[in-house]
């Protein structure tokens, strides 16, 4: 009996270092500007060529180190939840100017590498996204679309921890579309669905993701509701 008890104690001591090394991601702000977050590549999957803005269109994105996708972070399968909203339009009668659209997506997952600057051990982190919003600026010349640059805001809680994150992507640039392919070399995330992250797709657009700012918080902030004086008095009746 004594020998068996000693064996249990020894096993418990052996497992202590494993538990101690695991933990929530390190609170802080990480930027591509400082070399802490890799830039990336993205695709938006569509049911047909030139079918942008359709509900169900799906984004897949991944970090890119110049050779390999997805070693630092990935975003999988947020889908357009409602039709894009035109928020600004200064295209003149000759077809020159800009249009800005806001598009909200639903669902999707974030994966952060366990070897990133935010990691406390080799454990990877995941999140189910609560916000994925794209603000796309489209440039027109003589009525023709000549370029698109998007800013993207992404939010969510970190699974298994009290932590949350904000990710701001600035200057995601359209670099190609099917059937022509991207204008820059190197791999891109595979097309999906659309509307089905488990299915293979073949139509959509290609994007180069430039500037990323990732902020990790120790706790998720829950907005508080404003109370009227009448409501406050009711609490004490």
Residue, then its C-alpha position, 0 to 999 in steps of 0.5 A: x500500500x505504501x509503495x502504491x501511494x508513493x507511485x501516485x505521488x511521483x506521478x503527480x509530481x511528474x505532471x506538475x510541470x506540464x500543467x504549470x506551463x499551460x496558460x492563457x495568451x499573454x495580454x498585449x498588442x502585437x503588430x506586423x509593423x513590429x514583426x510580431x504578427x505575420x502578414x497573410x493571404x486570403x480568398x473569398x469563396x463565391x458560387x460563381x465568378x464575379x458573384x461578390x456580395x452574395x449571402x454565404x460568400x465565405x472568407x479563408x485567410x492565413x498567415x504567409x511567411x513567404x513560403x508557407x501558409x498558416x504557421x502563425x494564424x488562420x481565419x476560417x469560414x466567416x460568411x456574409x450574413x447580410x447584403x453589403x451596405x453602401x456608406x459612401x459614393x463620390x463616383x462622378x458622372x464620368x465614372x471616376x471616384x470611390x464607393x465604400x461598402x460595409x459588409x458583416x459576416x457571421x460565424x468563423x474561427x480564429x487559430x493562433x499558433x502556440x509559438x507566436x509572441x502571445x503564447x505562454x507555451x506550445x499550446x495553440x489558441x482558438x476562438x469562435x468569432x463574434x464580429x467580422x466586419x469588412x469596410x471595402x473601398x472600391x476605386x473606379x476609373x471611367x466606370x471600371x473597377x480598378x482596385x479594392x482595399x479593405x479594412x477588417x475588424x475581427x473579435x471574439x473570446x479565446x476558447x477555454x480562457x477568460x481572454x478576448x481578442x481584437x484583430x484589425x487588418x488594414x489594407x487587405x488588397x484585391x490581387x485577383x479573381x477567378x477565372x484569371x487567378x492572382x496577380x502575385x505568385x505564391x500559395x493562397x488558401x483554397x476556395x471553399x463551399x460556398x456556404x459550406x466550409x467542408x466542401x471544395x470550391x473553385x470561384x472567388x477572389x484573391x487578397x493580399x493581407x498587409x498590416x495586422x494589429x492583434x490585441x489580447x485582453x485578459x478578460x472579456x468586457x461586457x457592455x453595461x446598460x444605462x439605467x434611468x433614475x426611475x429604474x434605479x429607484x425601483x430597485x430600492x422600493 
